[in-house]
């Protein structure tokens, strides 16, 4: 059944921010075959593709917010996170936990929001920052598509932000989980799934 109330929306509505979710050093320095979190094939390539979005955001004056998952070494803030498939990861003081600033073209003036749980909204000052920047549209990239990207998208949706996920610049724990998460996000907001090329064009036009 079609939604008669649905309105056509631009890729960017109002003011945008680029949200770079959990692109951390582990992606680039941990070459282990077995990792604490499963990654779909070519995961690193999807993360590297996000650099172009960061560069264009800088070029046109769109705020860039880096989200960093980080946990205390005594594991006290993991909660139920270790009850599933994920092993211990993203510990404070581990070089692999640092934001991949060099790889992602981090600049002075970019923002970093640390988080203890999957969603960038949960227990952080992310929404205070978004309100201060007067953001309407969240442009999401990073990983995992089916976990931190999806959960951040859902909380953004429920907080009435327009949410767009750059499907060339996100990657999941598996190909199947990645695709299912993209479908779930598109279900919540028609037009949520966007290609990098059309996103860059919209950023430059805006």
N, CA, C and O atoms as a DFTB+ gen file, in Angstrom:
824 C
 N C O
     1  1       0.850      -1.195       0.000
     2  2       0.000       0.000       0.000
     3  2       0.888       1.248       0.000
     4  3       1.789       1.366       0.831
     5  1       0.644       2.162      -0.910
     6  2       1.453       3.375      -1.031
     7  2       1.113       4.347       0.090
     8  3      -0.022       4.404       0.564
     9  1       2.111       5.105       0.499
    10  2       1.934       6.126       1.529
    11  2       1.503       7.427       0.851
    12  3       2.317       8.106       0.226
    13  1       0.248       7.761       0.974
    14  2      -0.291       8.950       0.304
    15  2       0.258      10.241       0.883
    16  3       0.236      11.276       0.216
    17  1       0.756      10.195       2.128
    18  2       1.257      11.410       2.789
    19  2       2.732      11.672       2.502
    20  3       3.269      12.709       2.890
    21  1       3.383      10.738       1.827
    22  2       4.828      10.872       1.599
    23  2       5.128      12.033       0.673
    24  3       4.480      12.200      -0.360
    25  1       6.127      12.845       1.052
    26  2       6.522      13.998       0.242
    27  2       7.856      13.719      -0.451
    28  3       8.711      13.010       0.080
    29  1       8.013      14.284      -1.633
    30  2       9.303      14.208      -2.313
    31  2      10.304      15.067      -1.551
    32  3      10.007      16.207      -1.195
    33  1      11.486      14.520      -1.303
    34  2      12.499      15.229      -0.526
    35  2      13.781      15.377      -1.327
    36  3      14.142      14.500      -2.113
    37  1      14.465      16.492      -1.119
    38  2      15.781      16.684      -1.726
    39  2      16.790      15.801      -1.016
    40  3      16.552      15.357       0.107
    41  1      17.914      15.546      -1.665
    42  2      18.951      14.756      -1.006
    43  2      19.405      15.476       0.265
    44  3      19.541      14.857       1.320
    45  1      19.636      16.774       0.160
    46  2      19.981      17.573       1.335
    47  2      18.844      18.554       1.600
    48  3      18.532      19.405       0.767
    49  1      18.238      18.422       2.765
    50  2      17.193      19.343       3.206
    51  2      17.799      20.265       4.258
    52  3      18.313      19.794       5.272
    53  1      17.743      21.557       4.027
    54  2      18.300      22.495       4.995
    55  2      19.813      22.381       5.086
    56  3      20.503      22.274       4.072
    57  1      20.317      22.405       6.311
    58  2      21.759      22.368       6.547
    59  2      22.200      20.932       6.820
    60  3      21.553      20.211       7.580
    61  1      23.300      20.521       6.197
    62  2      23.789      19.145       6.333
    63  2      25.031      19.083       7.206
    64  3      25.735      20.076       7.389
    65  1      25.284      17.891       7.740
    66  2      26.566      17.553       8.364
    67  2      26.953      16.167       7.876
    68  3      26.100      15.295       7.716
    69  1      28.251      15.968       7.640
    70  2      28.768      14.663       7.267
    71  2      29.174      13.931       8.540
    72  3      29.999      14.420       9.312
    73  1      28.589      12.755       8.753
    74  2      28.831      11.977       9.967
    75  2      29.679      10.759       9.592
    76  3      29.217       9.864       8.884
    77  1      30.914      10.737      10.071
    78  2      31.869       9.669       9.751
    79  2      31.907       8.724      10.941
    80  3      32.486       9.041      11.980
    81  1      31.286       7.562      10.781
    82  2      31.038       6.666      11.914
    83  2      32.102       5.579      12.019
    84  3      32.223       4.721      11.144
    85  1      32.863       5.630      13.096
    86  2      33.776       4.541      13.493
    87  2      34.782       4.154      12.410
    88  3      35.098       2.974      12.258
    89  1      35.284       5.123      11.663
    90  2      36.411       4.832      10.773
    91  2      37.655       5.103      11.599
    92  3      38.123       6.237      11.704
    93  1      38.177       4.036      12.180
    94  2      39.246       4.125      13.157
    95  2      40.489       3.380      12.648
    96  3      40.434       2.648      11.660
    97  1      41.589       3.583      13.338
    98  2      42.879       3.070      12.873
    99  2      42.898       1.552      12.676
   100  3      43.662       1.042      11.857
   101  1      42.064       0.833      13.421
   102  2      42.062      -0.633      13.309
   103  2      41.821      -1.094      11.879
   104  3      42.357      -2.118      11.456
   105  1      41.015      -0.342      11.133
   106  2      40.718      -0.707       9.749
   107  2      41.982      -0.739       8.897
   108  3      42.066      -1.501       7.934
   109  1      42.951       0.077       9.246
   110  2      44.124       0.258       8.397
   111  2      45.393      -0.391       8.945
   112  3      46.338      -0.623       8.191
   113  1      45.430      -0.691      10.260
   114  2      46.653      -1.283      10.810
   115  2      46.472      -2.711      11.291
   116  3      47.459      -3.397      11.557
   117  1      45.239      -3.175      11.409
   118  2      44.998      -4.556      11.844
   119  2      44.705      -5.420      10.624
   120  3      43.603      -5.375      10.076
   121  1      45.682      -6.198      10.204
   122  2      45.525      -7.056       9.025
   123  2      45.230      -8.507       9.406
   124  3      45.379      -9.408       8.581
   125  1      44.810      -8.736      10.661
   126  2      44.539     -10.094      11.126
   127  2      43.442     -10.746      10.298
   128  3      42.477     -10.095       9.898
   129  1      43.602     -12.028      10.050
   130  2      42.571     -12.752       9.304
   131  2      41.319     -12.915      10.147
   132  3      40.202     -12.826       9.638
   133  1      41.511     -13.156      11.452
   134  2      40.392     -13.243      12.388
   135  2      40.424     -11.993      13.254
   136  3      41.402     -11.736      13.956
   137  1      39.340     -11.213      13.198
   138  2      39.297      -9.942      13.920
   139  2      38.208      -9.987      14.982
   140  3      37.350     -10.869      14.970
   141  1      38.252      -9.018      15.909
   142  2      37.281      -8.992      17.007
   143  2      35.864      -8.730      16.503
   144  3      34.889      -9.102      17.157
   145  1      35.751      -8.082      15.328
   146  2      34.450      -7.828      14.699
   147  2      34.544      -8.255      13.238
   148  3      35.491      -7.892      12.540
   149  1      33.567      -9.023      12.781
   150  2      33.562      -9.471      11.384
   151  2      33.377      -8.294      10.437
   152  3      32.618      -7.368      10.723
   153  1      34.075      -8.336       9.310
   154  2      33.926      -7.329       8.260
   155  2      33.613      -8.013       6.948
   156  3      34.174      -9.066       6.645
   157  1      32.711      -7.416       6.155
   158  2      32.419      -7.951       4.831
   159  2      33.632      -7.759       3.907
   160  3      34.516      -6.961       4.219
   161  1      33.688      -8.474       2.784
   162  2      34.820      -8.321       1.860
   163  2      35.013      -6.869       1.413
   164  3      34.049      -6.127       1.223
   165  1      36.288      -6.484       1.250
   166  2      36.670      -5.145       0.766
   167  2      36.226      -4.022       1.706
   168  3      36.010      -2.889       1.278
   169  1      36.095      -4.349       2.975
   170  2      35.640      -3.373       3.965
   171  2      36.487      -2.095       3.924
   172  3      35.949      -0.988       3.899
   173  1      37.800      -2.257       3.916
   174  2      38.687      -1.086       3.945
   175  2      38.461      -0.177       2.744
   176  3      38.548       1.044       2.874
   177  1      38.174      -0.744       1.586
   178  2      37.954       0.071       0.384
   179  2      36.729       0.972       0.538
   180  3      36.736       2.119       0.090
   181  1      35.683       0.450       1.172
   182  2      34.485       1.267       1.412
   183  2      34.804       2.419       2.364
   184  3      34.304       3.531       2.191
   185  1      35.639       2.147       3.372
   186  2      36.015       3.211       4.304
   187  2      36.868       4.265       3.599
   188  3      36.675       5.462       3.812
   189  1      37.803       3.830       2.770
   190  2      38.651       4.775       2.049
   191  2      37.844       5.658       1.098
   192  3      38.199       6.813       0.864
   193  1      36.764       5.114       0.557
   194  2      35.916       5.894      -0.354
   195  2      35.291       7.089       0.349
   196  3      34.957       8.086      -0.291
   197  1      35.134       6.992       1.662
   198  2      34.536       8.091       2.422
   199  2      35.433       9.327       2.441
   200  3      34.961      10.435       2.698
   201  1      36.725       9.140       2.169
   202  2      37.651      10.290       2.176
   203  2      37.201      11.354       1.176
   204  3      37.340      12.548       1.437
   205  1      36.664      10.926       0.038
   206  2      36.224      11.901      -0.970
   207  2      35.077      12.751      -0.439
   208  3      35.023      13.955      -0.689
   209  1      34.163      12.123       0.292
   210  2      33.057      12.885       0.892
   211  2      33.583      13.880       1.921
   212  3      33.099      15.009       1.996
   213  1      34.570      13.467       2.713
   214  2      35.171      14.368       3.702
   215  2      35.821      15.559       3.010
   216  3      35.646      16.703       3.429
   217  1      36.574      15.282       1.947
   218  2      37.269      16.365       1.236
   219  2      36.297      17.380       0.653
   220  3      36.527      18.586       0.740
   221  1      35.205      16.893       0.055
   222  2      34.229      17.812      -0.541
   223  2      33.473      18.571       0.550
   224  3      33.169      19.751       0.378
   225  1      33.168      17.917       1.658
   226  2      32.528      18.623       2.776
   227  2      33.403      19.786       3.240
   228  3      32.910      20.889       3.479
   229  1      34.706      19.529       3.365
   230  2      35.622      20.617       3.726
   231  2      35.601      21.732       2.683
   232  3      35.600      22.918       3.015
   233  1      35.585      21.326       1.428
   234  2      35.623      22.283       0.314
   235  2      34.435      23.233       0.332
   236  3      34.579      24.421       0.042
   237  1      33.255      22.708       0.676
   238  2      32.033      23.519       0.582
   239  2      31.529      24.016       1.936
   240  3      30.494      24.679       2.000
   241  1      32.245      23.707       3.017
   242  2      31.872      24.231       4.321
   243  2      30.811      23.447       5.064
   244  3      30.144      23.991       5.944
   245  1      30.642      22.167       4.721
   246  2      29.726      21.305       5.475
   247  2      30.466      20.758       6.690
   248  3      31.564      20.226       6.535
   249  1      29.906      20.869       7.897
   250  2      30.590      20.347       9.087
   251  2      30.838      18.844       8.976
   252  3      30.008      18.099       8.454
   253  1      32.000      18.413       9.478
   254  2      32.362      16.995       9.491
   255  2      32.481      16.550      10.946
   256  3      33.240      17.126      11.725
   257  1      31.724      15.522      11.296
   258  2      31.707      15.015      12.673
   259  2      32.170      13.560      12.646
   260  3      31.538      12.707      12.022
   261  1      33.275      13.289      13.327
   262  2      33.805      11.931      13.421
   263  2      33.289      11.289      14.702
   264  3      33.442      11.836      15.795
   265  1      32.680      10.126      14.548
   266  2      32.190       9.359      15.693
   267  2      33.229       8.283      16.008
   268  3      33.700       7.581      15.114
   269  1      33.580       8.164      17.288
   270  2      34.623       7.217      17.698
   271  2      34.086       6.282      18.775
   272  3      33.727       6.727      19.866
   273  1      34.030       4.991      18.471
   274  2      33.685       4.019      19.513
   275  2      34.909       3.789      20.382
   276  3      35.999       3.522      19.877
   277  1      34.720       3.894      21.696
   278  2      35.842       3.708      22.622
   279  2      35.314       3.162      23.943
   280  3      34.290       3.614      24.455
   281  1      36.034       2.181      24.483
   282  2      35.615       1.537      25.735
   283  2      36.739       1.580      26.769
   284  3      37.921       1.572      26.424
   285  1      36.355       1.625      28.018
   286  2      37.329       1.614      29.108
   287  2      38.028       0.250      29.186
   288  3      37.407      -0.781      28.927
   289  1      39.315       0.245      29.541
   290  2      40.074      -1.012      29.570
   291  2      39.541      -2.057      30.550
   292  3      39.788      -3.250      30.372
   293  1      38.805      -1.619      31.595
   294  2      38.250      -2.605      32.532
   295  2      36.932      -3.197      32.036
   296  3      36.305      -3.992      32.737
   297  1      36.509      -2.812      30.828
   298  2      35.322      -3.360      30.139
   299  2      34.003      -2.983      30.798
   300  3      32.961      -3.537      30.446
   301  1      34.027      -2.055      31.745
   302  2      32.835      -1.755      32.545
   303  2      31.697      -1.184      31.717
   304  3      30.534      -1.302      32.105
   305  1      32.014      -0.556      30.565
   306  2      30.957       0.105      29.796
   307  2      30.516      -0.691      28.564
   308  3      29.808      -0.155      27.711
   309  1      30.918      -1.947      28.459
   310  2      30.475      -2.748      27.321
   311  2      29.009      -3.167      27.446
   312  3      28.345      -3.401      26.436
   313  1      28.507      -3.262      28.661
   314  2      27.117      -3.696      28.832
   315  2      26.891      -5.061      28.219
   316  3      27.645      -6.000      28.474
   317  1      25.834      -5.169      27.399
   318  2      25.483      -6.452      26.764
   319  2      26.188      -6.625      25.412
   320  3      25.930      -7.595      24.699
   321  1      27.073      -5.692      25.060
   322  2      27.689      -5.713      23.735
   323  2      28.506      -6.976      23.463
   324  3      28.662      -7.377      22.309
   325  1      29.031      -7.610      24.530
   326  2      29.843      -8.807      24.339
   327  2      29.019     -10.089      24.423
   328  3      29.578     -11.186      24.427
   329  1      27.692      -9.958      24.489
   330  2      26.821     -11.143      24.526
   331  2      26.590     -11.729      23.138
   332  3      26.113     -12.857      23.015
   333  1      26.926     -10.969      22.087
   334  2      26.717     -11.433      20.717
   335  2      28.008     -11.924      20.087
   336  3      28.825     -12.561      20.752
   337  1      28.193     -11.629      18.809
   338  2      29.351     -12.129      18.064
   339  2      30.622     -11.316      18.295
   340  3      31.716     -11.803      18.009
   341  1      30.505     -10.094      18.803
   342  2      31.672      -9.230      18.921
   343  2      32.520      -9.560      20.136
   344  3      32.004      -9.794      21.229
   345  1      33.843      -9.575      19.924
   346  2      34.816      -9.740      21.004
   347  2      35.211      -8.352      21.508
   348  3      34.728      -7.348      20.985
   349  1      36.069      -8.283      22.502
   350  2      36.543      -7.014      23.045
   351  2      37.203      -6.193      21.935
   352  3      37.993      -6.725      21.155
   353  1      36.883      -4.903      21.865
   354  2      37.388      -4.038      20.806
   355  2      37.359      -2.586      21.258
   356  3      36.683      -2.244      22.229
   357  1      38.096      -1.732      20.549
   358  2      38.065      -0.274      20.728
   359  2      38.352       0.159      22.165
   360  3      37.606       0.948      22.745
   361  1      39.433      -0.359      22.729
   362  2      39.791       0.009      24.098
   363  2      40.583       1.312      24.128
   364  3      41.389       1.579      23.236
   365  1      40.351       2.115      25.155
   366  2      41.127       3.331      25.373
   367  2      42.611       2.987      25.443
   368  3      42.994       1.991      26.057
   369  1      43.445       3.814      24.812
   370  2      44.874       3.608      24.856
   371  2      45.423       2.704      23.781
   372  3      46.634       2.670      23.564
   373  1      44.553       1.961      23.096
   374  2      44.984       1.103      21.998
   375  2      45.084       1.962      20.735
   376  3      44.112       2.621      20.366
   377  1      46.243       1.966      20.067
   378  2      46.380       2.789      18.851
   379  2      45.325       2.491      17.792
   380  3      44.992       3.360      16.987
   381  1      44.800       1.275      17.786
   382  2      43.788       0.895      16.791
   383  2      42.458       1.603      17.029
   384  3      41.617       1.659      16.132
   385  1      42.262       2.141      18.225
   386  2      40.997       2.795      18.580
   387  2      40.933       4.242      18.096
   388  3      39.851       4.817      17.983
   389  1      42.088       4.823      17.814
   390  2      42.124       6.236      17.417
   391  2      41.381       6.465      16.097
   392  3      41.371       5.597      15.225
   393  1      40.769       7.622      15.962
   394  2      40.143       8.012      14.692
   395  2      41.216       8.020      13.605
   396  3      42.339       8.471      13.832
   397  1      40.861       7.520      12.429
   398  2      41.810       7.451      11.305
   399  2      41.929       8.829      10.658
   400  3      41.484       9.048       9.532
   401  1      42.535       9.739      11.391
   402  2      42.565      11.151      10.970
   403  2      43.356      11.341       9.681
   404  3      42.905      12.042       8.775
   405  1      44.525      10.725       9.594
   406  2      45.349      10.902       8.398
   407  2      44.657      10.334       7.172
   408  3      44.601      10.984       6.129
   409  1      44.126       9.110       7.297
   410  2      43.469       8.456       6.167
   411  2      42.214       9.191       5.729
   412  3      41.875       9.184       4.545
   413  1      41.524       9.822       6.662
   414  2      40.256      10.473       6.362
   415  2      40.379      11.976       6.129
   416  3      39.372      12.645       5.895
   417  1      41.587      12.513       6.189
   418  2      41.760      13.941       5.911
   419  2      41.198      14.848       6.980
   420  3      40.710      15.939       6.687
   421  1      41.267      14.400       8.220
   422  2      40.780      15.200       9.351
   423  2      41.455      16.568       9.356
   424  3      42.662      16.678       9.141
   425  1      40.659      17.609       9.604
   426  2      41.186      18.974       9.674
   427  2      40.839      19.630      11.000
   428  3      39.879      19.245      11.667
   429  1      41.629      20.621      11.369
   430  2      41.281      21.435      12.524
   431  2      39.907      22.058      12.273
   432  3      39.651      22.602      11.199
   433  1      39.044      21.976      13.257
   434  2      37.677      22.466      13.086
   435  2      36.680      21.340      12.913
   436  3      35.480      21.545      13.094
   437  1      37.161      20.134      12.560
   438  2      36.278      18.968      12.552
   439  2      35.975      18.578      14.002
   440  3      36.698      18.959      14.924
   441  1      34.913      17.827      14.183
   442  2      34.476      17.444      15.524
   443  2      34.678      15.947      15.734
   444  3      34.594      15.161      14.791
   445  1      34.947      15.559      16.991
   446  2      35.021      14.149      17.365
   447  2      34.050      13.910      18.511
   448  3      34.090      14.603      19.528
   449  1      33.178      12.924      18.336
   450  2      32.226      12.553      19.388
   451  2      32.513      11.114      19.803
   452  3      32.235      10.197      19.031
   453  1      33.063      10.884      21.003
   454  2      33.267       9.520      21.483
   455  2      31.945       8.900      21.923
   456  3      31.058       9.596      22.418
   457  1      31.820       7.609      21.741
   458  2      30.599       6.915      22.188
   459  2      30.964       5.571      22.800
   460  3      31.974       4.964      22.442
   461  1      30.135       5.118      23.722
   462  2      30.336       3.835      24.395
   463  2      29.440       2.742      23.833
   464  3      29.685       1.557      24.057
   465  1      28.414       3.134      23.113
   466  2      27.457       2.170      22.581
   467  2      27.340       2.354      21.075
   468  3      28.066       3.165      20.501
   469  1      26.444       1.621      20.422
   470  2      26.382       1.609      18.962
   471  2      25.932       2.941      18.369
   472  3      26.553       3.436      17.428
   473  1      24.885       3.514      18.893
   474  2      24.341       4.749      18.322
   475  2      25.166       5.955      18.750
   476  3      25.564       6.066      19.910
   477  1      25.421       6.857      17.808
   478  2      26.138       8.091      18.133
   479  2      25.316       9.000      19.043
   480  3      25.865       9.916      19.654
   481  1      24.005       8.759      19.142
   482  2      23.135       9.581      19.973
   483  2      23.113       9.122      21.427
   484  3      22.778       9.906      22.315
   485  1      23.465       7.869      21.681
   486  2      23.210       7.249      22.989
   487  2      24.305       7.646      23.992
   488  3      25.456       7.226      23.870
   489  1      23.922       8.466      24.989
   490  2      24.843       8.825      26.050
   491  2      25.981       9.733      25.622
   492  3      27.038       9.733      26.253
   493  1      25.787      10.515      24.553
   494  2      26.830      11.424      24.057
   495  2      26.260      12.840      23.944
   496  3      25.083      13.078      24.218
   497  1      27.131      13.780      23.529
   498  2      26.655      15.148      23.295
   499  2      26.408      15.398      21.810
   500  3      26.379      16.548      21.371
   501  1      26.230      14.332      21.038
   502  2      26.057      14.443      19.586
   503  2      24.895      15.362      19.220
   504  3      25.041      16.244      18.374
   505  1      23.750      15.158      19.852
   506  2      22.586      15.964      19.480
   507  2      22.743      17.424      19.903
   508  3      22.240      18.317      19.222
   509  1      23.422      17.676      21.000
   510  2      23.710      19.062      21.386
   511  2      24.543      19.732      20.302
   512  3      24.301      20.883      19.940
   513  1      25.537      18.992      19.784
   514  2      26.386      19.509      18.706
   515  2      25.571      19.770      17.448
   516  3      25.717      20.822      16.825
   517  1      24.717      18.829      17.067
   518  2      23.890      18.997      15.866
   519  2      22.985      20.216      15.994
   520  3      22.812      20.968      15.036
   521  1      22.414      20.409      17.166
   522  2      21.532      21.565      17.357
   523  2      22.318      22.865      17.304
   524  3      21.843      23.861      16.757
   525  1      23.520      22.857      17.872
   526  2      24.354      24.048      17.815
   527  2      24.738      24.407      16.387
   528  3      24.851      25.582      16.039
   529  1      24.938      23.379      15.565
   530  2      25.288      23.591      14.157
   531  2      24.060      23.826      13.285
   532  3      24.183      24.123      12.096
   533  1      22.864      23.690      13.883
   534  2      21.592      23.878      13.170
   535  2      21.466      22.919      11.976
   536  3      21.100      23.314      10.869
   537  1      21.777      21.668      12.239
   538  2      21.775      20.632      11.203
   539  2      20.367      20.076      11.012
   540  3      19.634      19.857      11.976
   541  1      20.004      19.852       9.750
   542  2      18.737      19.219       9.394
   543  2      18.937      17.828       8.784
   544  3      18.126      16.928       9.001
   545  1      20.031      17.658       8.013
   546  2      20.268      16.412       7.276
   547  2      21.576      15.782       7.708
   548  3      22.621      16.433       7.729
   549  1      21.503      14.498       8.055
   550  2      22.690      13.730       8.415
   551  2      23.132      12.901       7.213
   552  3      22.353      12.109       6.684
   553  1      24.368      13.079       6.786
   554  2      24.960      12.304       5.695
   555  2      25.892      11.288       6.328
   556  3      26.948      11.650       6.846
   557  1      25.508      10.014       6.289
   558  2      26.192       8.988       7.071
   559  2      27.124       8.137       6.220
   560  3      26.766       7.696       5.128
   561  1      28.343       7.912       6.751
   562  2      29.273       6.966       6.137
   563  2      30.020       6.252       7.256
   564  3      29.993       6.688       8.407
   565  1      30.695       5.137       6.907
   566  2      31.478       4.413       7.900
   567  2      30.964       3.010       8.156
   568  3      30.395       2.385       7.261
   569  1      31.154       2.512       9.353
   570  2      30.789       1.137       9.643
   571  2      30.329       0.949      11.082
   572  3      30.502       1.829      11.926
   573  1      29.758      -0.180      11.338
   574  2      29.238      -1.173      10.408
   575  2      27.855      -0.756       9.934
   576  3      27.074      -0.187      10.697
   577  1      27.558      -1.040       8.682
   578  2      26.247      -0.674       8.130
   579  2      25.110      -1.208       8.985
   580  3      24.134      -0.506       9.248
   581  1      25.245      -2.463       9.420
   582  2      24.167      -3.148      10.127
   583  2      24.168      -2.889      11.631
   584  3      23.262      -3.341      12.332
   585  1      25.159      -2.179      12.133
   586  2      25.222      -1.942      13.574
   587  2      25.258      -0.427      13.838
   588  3      24.204       0.195      13.968
   589  1      26.437       0.163      13.916
   590  2      26.532       1.569      14.349
   591  2      25.924       2.554      13.354
   592  3      25.338       3.558      13.760
   593  1      26.056       2.282      12.059
   594  2      25.427       3.169      11.074
   595  2      23.908       3.059      11.182
   596  3      23.205       4.068      11.238
   597  1      23.415       1.828      11.210
   598  2      21.962       1.602      11.268
   599  2      21.368       2.200      12.543
   600  3      20.343       2.879      12.491
   601  1      22.004       1.951      13.678
   602  2      21.440       2.429      14.934
   603  2      21.470       3.952      15.020
   604  3      20.547       4.563      15.558
   605  1      22.527       4.561      14.493
   606  2      22.600       6.021      14.457
   607  2      21.536       6.582      13.520
   608  3      20.891       7.583      13.833
   609  1      21.353       5.931      12.364
   610  2      20.309       6.337      11.427
   611  2      18.937       6.306      12.111
   612  3      18.167       7.262      12.014
   613  1      18.643       5.214      12.795
   614  2      17.328       5.066      13.431
   615  2      17.106       6.155      14.478
   616  3      16.028       6.747      14.533
   617  1      18.111       6.423      15.305
   618  2      17.948       7.473      16.314
   619  2      17.841       8.850      15.672
   620  3      17.111       9.710      16.164
   621  1      18.565       9.063      14.575
   622  2      18.423      10.316      13.839
   623  2      17.026      10.462      13.270
   624  3      16.421      11.531      13.344
   625  1      16.519       9.381      12.702
   626  2      15.156       9.357      12.148
   627  2      14.134       9.672      13.235
   628  3      13.219      10.469      13.027
   629  1      14.298       9.042      14.394
   630  2      13.344       9.246      15.487
   631  2      13.480      10.624      16.128
   632  3      12.585      11.075      16.842
   633  1      14.593      11.280      15.871
   634  2      14.784      12.657      16.348
   635  2      14.434      13.674      15.260
   636  3      14.696      14.868      15.405
   637  1      13.835      13.181      14.164
   638  2      13.305      14.027      13.081
   639  2      14.361      14.680      12.199
   640  3      14.110      15.725      11.597
   641  1      15.547      14.066      12.119
   642  2      16.530      14.504      11.131
   643  2      16.260      13.798       9.803
   644  3      15.774      12.667       9.785
   645  1      16.572      14.457       8.707
   646  2      16.620      13.778       7.416
   647  2      17.927      12.986       7.395
   648  3      18.991      13.536       7.681
   649  1      17.851      11.713       7.062
   650  2      19.025      10.839       7.129
   651  2      19.317      10.242       5.756
   652  3      18.428       9.699       5.100
   653  1      20.559      10.349       5.339
   654  2      21.012       9.782       4.067
   655  2      22.240       8.921       4.337
   656  3      23.158       9.352       5.035
   657  1      22.264       7.729       3.799
   658  2      23.407       6.838       3.973
   659  2      24.111       6.693       2.624
   660  3      23.481       6.356       1.621
   661  1      25.418       6.949       2.604
   662  2      26.194       6.895       1.364
   663  2      26.593       5.436       1.139
   664  3      27.567       4.965       1.727
   665  1      25.857       4.725       0.303
   666  2      26.021       3.278       0.252
   667  2      27.361       2.833      -0.315
   668  3      27.746       1.681      -0.111
   669  1      28.091       3.701      -1.021
   670  2      29.438       3.363      -1.484
   671  2      30.466       3.498      -0.363
   672  3      31.601       3.044      -0.506
   673  1      30.082       4.113       0.742
   674  2      31.024       4.467       1.810
   675  2      30.620       3.882       3.159
   676  3      31.025       4.390       4.204
   677  1      29.826       2.822       3.138
   678  2      29.500       2.071       4.344
   679  2      29.732       0.597       4.061
   680  3      29.640       0.154       2.916
   681  1      30.036      -0.163       5.113
   682  2      30.249      -1.602       4.954
   683  2      29.839      -2.303       6.238
   684  3      29.968      -1.760       7.335
   685  1      29.337      -3.536       6.072
   686  2      28.773      -4.255       7.205
   687  2      29.599      -5.413       7.692
   688  3      30.718      -5.642       7.232
   689  1      29.027      -6.149       8.638
   690  2      29.696      -7.330       9.177
   691  2      29.701      -8.465       8.163
   692  3      30.558      -9.347       8.206
   693  1      28.740      -8.431       7.255
   694  2      28.685      -9.372       6.129
   695  2      27.937      -8.668       5.001
   696  3      27.262      -7.663       5.221
   697  1      28.066      -9.206       3.801
   698  2      27.368      -8.617       2.659
   699  2      25.864      -8.674       2.862
   700  3      25.151      -7.725       2.535
   701  1      25.378      -9.794       3.405
   702  2      23.940      -9.965       3.624
   703  2      23.419      -8.970       4.657
   704  3      22.370      -8.355       4.466
   705  1      24.162      -8.820       5.754
   706  2      23.746      -7.891       6.805
   707  2      23.802      -6.444       6.310
   708  3      22.942      -5.632       6.650
   709  1      24.802      -6.133       5.519
   710  2      24.957      -4.802       4.921
   711  2      23.732      -4.451       4.069
   712  3      23.147      -3.379       4.222
   713  1      23.358      -5.354       3.183
   714  2      22.241      -5.088       2.277
   715  2      20.923      -5.013       3.043
   716  3      20.074      -4.174       2.739
   717  1      20.749      -5.883       4.031
   718  2      19.514      -5.851       4.823
   719  2      19.388      -4.536       5.582
   720  3      18.291      -3.988       5.690
   721  1      20.496      -4.026       6.108
   722  2      20.458      -2.763       6.846
   723  2      20.127      -1.592       5.918
   724  3      19.363      -0.700       6.286
   725  1      20.704      -1.601       4.721
   726  2      20.388      -0.539       3.758
   727  2      18.898      -0.554       3.411
   728  3      18.270       0.500       3.311
   729  1      18.342      -1.740       3.229
   730  2      16.904      -1.850       2.941
   731  2      16.074      -1.333       4.117
   732  3      15.062      -0.661       3.923
   733  1      16.509      -1.649       5.332
   734  2      15.767      -1.210       6.518
   735  2      15.786       0.311       6.648
   736  3      14.786       0.917       7.033
   737  1      16.910       0.919       6.330
   738  2      16.993       2.382       6.405
   739  2      16.153       3.045       5.318
   740  3      15.504       4.063       5.559
   741  1      16.171       2.465       4.130
   742  2      15.342       2.996       3.039
   743  2      13.864       2.877       3.371
   744  3      13.066       3.718       2.957
   745  1      13.495       1.851       4.105
   746  2      12.106       1.686       4.545
   747  2      11.668       2.862       5.421
   748  3      10.535       3.332       5.320
   749  1      12.576       3.331       6.282
   750  2      12.225       4.421       7.196
   751  2      12.133       5.766       6.487
   752  3      11.251       6.572       6.785
   753  1      13.044       6.008       5.548
   754  2      13.020       7.266       4.796
   755  2      13.295       6.957       3.329
   756  3      14.406       6.573       2.962
   757  1      12.291       7.126       2.509
   758  2      12.460       6.917       1.069
   759  2      13.534       7.866       0.533
   760  3      13.493       9.071       0.779
   761  1      14.491       7.304      -0.199
   762  2      15.583       8.118      -0.706
   763  2      16.765       8.195       0.238
   764  3      17.691       8.976       0.017
   765  1      16.740       7.381       1.298
   766  2      17.850       7.382       2.258
   767  2      19.128       6.852       1.628
   768  3      20.213       7.359       1.914
   769  1      19.018       5.838       0.773
   770  2      20.189       5.231       0.136
   771  2      20.654       6.117      -1.013
   772  3      19.888       6.387      -1.939
   773  1      21.881       6.563      -0.961
   774  2      22.406       7.466      -1.978
   775  2      23.801       7.039      -2.398
   776  3      24.578       6.539      -1.585
   777  1      24.116       7.239      -3.680
   778  2      25.445       6.963      -4.196
   779  2      26.385       8.124      -3.904
   780  3      25.950       9.263      -3.733
   781  1      27.680       7.821      -3.849
   782  2      28.662       8.859      -3.556
   783  2      28.638       9.975      -4.599
   784  3      28.725      11.152      -4.248
   785  1      28.523       9.616      -5.873
   786  2      28.542      10.626      -6.933
   787  2      27.423      11.639      -6.783
   788  3      27.664      12.844      -6.868
   789  1      26.186      11.164      -6.559
   790  2      25.068      12.099      -6.447
   791  2      25.166      12.899      -5.145
   792  3      24.724      14.046      -5.082
   793  1      25.744      12.291      -4.114
   794  2      25.919      13.023      -2.872
   795  2      26.916      14.163      -3.050
   796  3      26.667      15.277      -2.591
   797  1      28.039      13.897      -3.709
   798  2      29.032      14.942      -3.924
   799  2      28.454      16.088      -4.747
   800  3      28.726      17.257      -4.475
   801  1      27.655      15.745      -5.753
   802  2      27.010      16.775      -6.571
   803  2      26.073      17.628      -5.727
   804  3      26.059      18.852      -5.852
   805  1      25.295      16.985      -4.872
   806  2      24.357      17.728      -4.015
   807  2      25.105      18.613      -3.020
   808  3      24.677      19.733      -2.742
   809  1      26.207      18.122      -2.491
   810  2      27.003      18.919      -1.573
   811  2      27.535      20.175      -2.261
   812  3      27.511      21.263      -1.687
   813  1      28.007      20.018      -3.468
   814  2      28.563      21.164      -4.203
   815  2      27.468      22.142      -4.631
   816  3      27.671      23.356      -4.628
   817  1      26.309      21.600      -4.997
   818  2      25.202      22.471      -5.408
   819  2      24.651      23.258      -4.215
   820  3      24.228      24.406      -4.352
   821  1      24.666      22.617      -3.049
   822  2      24.081      23.243      -1.875
   823  2      24.927      24.349      -1.293
   824  3      24.543      24.960      -0.295
